[in-house]
């Protein structure tokens, strides 16, 4: 089993997508995420449906069942970039101050630019974390297969 490692948990597709920093550990029967204040999120291995490494980024994606609902949880092995959210008032104000483009139309917000920057950041941090994420992916997959036998 791999050594516990510091990761950021991001619950995908749920109301709260705030990242939480903690330690990820693989123990007999469960994938454990220990938060700094002593709490722990426990993912029983027999309830994990899919484990994958998001290629080109330091992310371990786990699809699991919780209270009869299929959920996806991302474990970032480096601090995640800011999550895209609704356009803030300051972003709207900045967009309104921009001069129109060549065609005379207002320019779009920097959402695509932000997404490209985030993808570049994740690709860059993947260089140093790729082997660690691959090791964790394989270890969790093997543990899940063993738990389902």
Secondary structure, DSSP 4 states (H G I P E B T S, - for coil): -PPPEEEEEEEETSS----EEEEEEEETTEEEEEETTS-EEEEEGGGEEEEEEETTTTEEEEEEEETTEEEEEEEESSPPPPPP-SPPHHHHHHHHHSPP-TTSPPPPPSHHHHHHHHHHHHHHHHHHHHHHHHHHHHHHHHHHHHHT-
